[in-house]
Every structure is written in C-alpha cells, then in structure tokens.
Amino acid sequence: IAARLESANRELGRRICVGEATASECNRTAFRPIGTLKLKGPEQRIRTFEPLTQLTPHLHTSDDYAEAFQATQAHAPDAAARFTKLAHKYPKEPLVQLYSQRLVSGQLGVAITP
C-alpha cells in the first residue's frame, strides 16, 4: 500500500499522505482528510490523510477546508462553492484546486482515482 500511496502523492500534488490506520497512531500530529483513494492494482479503496506541518500553516488556522470537505462528503449543494472560494484563496494548493475542479465539473463525493 505504501508504494501506491507514494504514487498517489505525486499525482495529487502532495508530499505525504497516509492511510487511516497510520493517521490514528500519530497522536501528536494533526491531519486533514484527502479523500478515499482508489489505488492502482488490486481493487482497493483507502481513506487517506495529510499531516499538517509548518509547510501548511494556512490550513492549521482555518476550518474552511474541513467544512468544504465535509460538505463534499455529504454531497451538499454548496460544496462546489466552498471549494471554489478556497481555490481563489489558495491558488497554489493542489488538493483544493483538485476538489474545486472536480465539483465544478459535476463529480461528487470524496472518492478519488489518482
């Protein structure tokens, strides 16, 4: 799974993503959800998370991403607007851009096939 997650990192523009089991073991690290990835190879979906570090200070202080992610997960009608607003606020944030583009094009939910 680690090699597949490493490949997904590159495609998603992330430095590190971990599965739910790993994230749950890291008690001193904050994470944000990336989504449920359909990994290459055997049919497998895994909930993934990104550790928040000093490289992502804007995400530490903002609940905007968490709220937009939850809206997307719930298929809320305002999910696209939430991520579009974030995409304008953080134009160099690949994950925000990905969700904004997916939602605007009509793709719903947090399942991602990198």
N, C-alpha and C positions, 0 to 999 in steps of 0.2 A: 504494500500500500504506500509506503514512504516514497518509492520511486515514482509512482503515479501522481502522488501529491506534489512532488517536486516538479514534474512536468506541468501539472495544472498551475502551479505558481507562476511559471513563465508565461503561460497563456492568459492568465488573469492579471498580470502586471503586479503580482505580489512578491514579497521577499520570502515570507514564511506563511504557510498555512498548515494547520494541524487538524486531526480528527477530534471528534467529541471526547473520546476516551483520554487522549493526551491532554486536552484542554482542562478536563475535570481534575487531572492530577496536579496541575500547576496552580496551586492555591495563592501564590503571591503575584500572579500575573493577571492583568485584565485582558479580556479578549472581546472582539466584535465578531458577529457571525458573517461568514462569507456566503454561505448557501449550502444546498445539498448538491454535491457534485456527483455526476455520473462519470466514474473513472473509466479510462480505457482498459481493455482487457475483459476479464470475466464480468458479467453483469453485476455491477456493484455501485450502490449509492451510499455516500458518506456525508454526514453533516460536518462542515468544516468551519474553522475559526481562524482569525488572525490575531496574534498577540499585539497589544498596543504598547508601543515603545516611545522613547523620546523622539523617534523619527516621525511619529504621527501625533504631535501634541494637539492639533486641532480636533482630533477625534476623542481625545481624553475629556475635553471640557464640553462637548456637545452631545446632547441626546438626539439631535436631528437624524443621525444615521440610524440609531436604534429604532426610532419611531418610524422612519421610512421603511426600514427592513421589516418591522412588524406589520406595517400596512401592506407591504408586498406579500408577505407570508399569508396574510388574511384575505388577499385578493380585494383589498379595499379600493373603492373607486378613486381615491385621492393619492394612491401610491405613486403613479407616474408623475404627478405634480410635485410630490415631495422630493423624489429623486431628481427631477429636472431642476428644482430650486437648488438642491445640493450640488448638482453638476455645474451650475453657474457660479456657485460659491467656491467650489474646489475643482477648477478645470483640469488640474494635473493629477487628480485622484482617479486611477484607472477603474477601481471597483465601483465607485459612484457613477462614473461615465458608462460603464457596462450596464448597470441596472437602469439608468436613465434611458439608454438606447433600447434596451430590451422591452421596457414597459411602454415606451412611446410607439414601438413597432407592434405592440399587441401581445407580447409574450407575458404571461402572468406567472406569479409564484417565484419561489427561490431555488427551483431545480435548475442547475446549470450543467450543460455538457461542454466542457472546455475543448 
